[in-house]
Amino acid sequence: MTKVAVIAHAGKSFGGGLPELRRELKRQGVNDPLWIEVPKSRFATKRVKRALAEGCELLFVWGGDGTVQRCIDAAAGSEAALAILPAGTANLFATNLGIPQDIAQAVSIGMRGERRKLDVGWFNGERFAVMAGAGFDASMIRQADGTLKDRLGRVAYVWTGSKNLRAKPFKAKIAVDGVPWYAGAASCILVGNMGRLFGGIEVFEDARPDDGRLDVGVVNAEGITDWARTLARTAAGHVERSPLVQTTSATEIKVKLNRKVLYEMDGGDREKVKSFTVKVQPAAITICLPKEWKHSGNGAT
């Protein structure tokens, strides 16, 4: 019988919460899983390694994108499959893969769904599943963290983002697969394994989590007017038409900046960096997906 573990962010919830999850697991045949709750996503990494050491073959992850990112970082390269229970604010990973915010359905996907090996990104030694970025997006996430995000949910990102629109760009030199690609001012650098953000907005139209490549974009927008134009084209699904945006894809991206800037991974802010390397790790993690999941651009259909 498959050995099942649950890693749950105790501060996140949806549906009937963790009590409903226990009942649903039992109803679907899991009577005594290894049950581990963590107060913060950063504690998940060690707990996942513990579960794997105890022979876990199926790991249910209850939480948002930050918890999922920590679990994927720890489980990548193992034979265990991850089943996502989207209990966060954004749930971008689950949304891109068509995993619903419904406990019974999400558990069913974990127990009987299709298992697929997906790529991950590797950013200065840490893995991410959806997207990493430096500059504007990281500053927005840093300021939206904690109490504000708990109170306002996704609105917190919009609120703090509007406060960062006047931030001064930095200088960047970017090489993709060993070839110089970009040199100039930048206000945001994004690297995506998947392409959809809030509300289904496509940042990288052709991003796929199983193509062995990462998409990269540079935004050179300064001030409210520039950002308004860029965001309008993004919302309309035509970000590639913006004169302030350049995009490409690669297996390795090396970035050098003229000053230290914040970066983020899957919605979790990190410390400032002046240079970084991002690589793709193909087929690094096994994820439980809906049986009807079919990749079309960058989302489930």
Stockholm file with secondary structure:
# STOCKHOLM 1.0

chainA/1-301         MTKVAVIAHAGKSFGGGLPELRRELKRQGVNDPLWIEVPKSRFATKRVKRALAEGCELLFVWGGDGTVQRCIDAAAGSEAALAILPAGTANLFATNLGIPQDIAQAVSIGMRGERRKLDVGWFNGERFAVMAGAGFDASMIRQADGTLKDRLGRVAYVWTGSKNLRAKPFKAKIAVDGVPWYAGAASCILVGNMGRLFGGIEVFEDARPDDGRLDVGVVNAEGITDWARTLARTAAGHVERSPLVQTTSATEIKVKLNRKVLYEMDGGDREKVKSFTVKVQPAAITICLPKEWKHSGNGAT
#=GR chainA/1-301 SS CCCEEEEEETTCCCTTHHHHHHHHHHHTTCCSCEEEEESSGGGHHHHHHHHHHTTCSEEEEEECHHHHHHHHHHHTTSSCEEEEEECSSSCHHHHHHTCCSCHHHHHHHHHHSEEEEEEEEEETTEEESSEEEEEHHHHHHHHHTTHHHHHHTTHHHHHHHHHTTTCCCEEEEEEETTEEEEEEEESEEEEESSCBCGGGCBSSTTCCTTSSCEEEEEECCCHHHHHHHHHHHHHTTCGGGCTTEEEEEESEEEEEEEEEEEEEETTEEEEEEEEEEEEEEEEEEEEEECTTCCEETTEEC
#=GC SS_cons         CCCEEEEEETTCCCTTHHHHHHHHHHHTTCCSCEEEEESSGGGHHHHHHHHHHTTCSEEEEEECHHHHHHHHHHHTTSSCEEEEEECSSSCHHHHHHTCCSCHHHHHHHHHHSEEEEEEEEEETTEEESSEEEEEHHHHHHHHHTTHHHHHHTTHHHHHHHHHTTTCCCEEEEEEETTEEEEEEEESEEEEESSCBCGGGCBSSTTCCTTSSCEEEEEECCCHHHHHHHHHHHHHTTCGGGCTTEEEEEESEEEEEEEEEEEEEETTEEEEEEEEEEEEEEEEEEEEEECTTCCEETTEEC
//
